[in-house]
Amino acid sequence: MRKQKRDRSSTLHNRGFVAGLNGRSKEECPVQTSELRSHWMNGWREGREAHWSGMSGVSAIQINPTLA
């Protein structure tokens, strides 16, 4: 059975969210293309907001896009 590849933009958003949730800097964005970078940055911002709201570890499971 073949694996279906995920959309690159959703993958970058999820990785950005996890990076933001873990408190990583936005300068650690792995992509340079402006279109793809915006997906990572949007996820990073959502992750930082969740981090600042006190959601980390088990409490962040409900908003984690990788588990949706």
N, C-alpha and C positions, 0 to 999 in steps of 0.2 A: 504494500500500500504506500502510495506517495504522500509525502508531507506537504501540506499547503503552506506556502510562505506567507508570513504576516506582512501587512503593510509596513513599510519602513517608518512612516511618520508615527504610527501608533507605538511601534517599538521604541523609537526615540523619546516619545512622550513618557512612556512608562519608565524608561531608564532615567530620564530627567527628574521624574517624580521621586524615584528612590534616592537619587543623589541629593535632592533638596531635603527630603525627609531625614537623611543621614547627616545633614549639615555641611555638605560639601560646597565648595565655592563655585560660582557660575563660570569662572574662568577655566574650569575643568571640562567644559563642553567638548566632546570628542569630534564634532563635525565643524567644518568651515563654511559650507554652503549656507547662504542666508535663509533659504526656504526650509531646509532641514534643521538648521540651528533654531529657528523659531519654534518648531515642535518641541525640541529638547528644553528650550527656555520656558515655554508655557508649562510643561510638566514640572520643571524645577521650581517655578514660582508657586504652583499648587502644593508641591512638597514642602517648601519653606513655610507657607501659610499653615499647613498641617503641623509642622514642627513647632511653630510659634504658638499654636493653639494647644500644645501639650500632647499631641497625638504622636506617640512613638511606640515601637514595639507592637504589642498585642492590640493596643487601642487604635492603631492605624490600619488594622486589617480591613475594617469596613469601608475605608476610602481608597485603598490601594488599587490602582487601575490594573495592575498585573493579575489580580485575583478576581476581577469582574467578569 
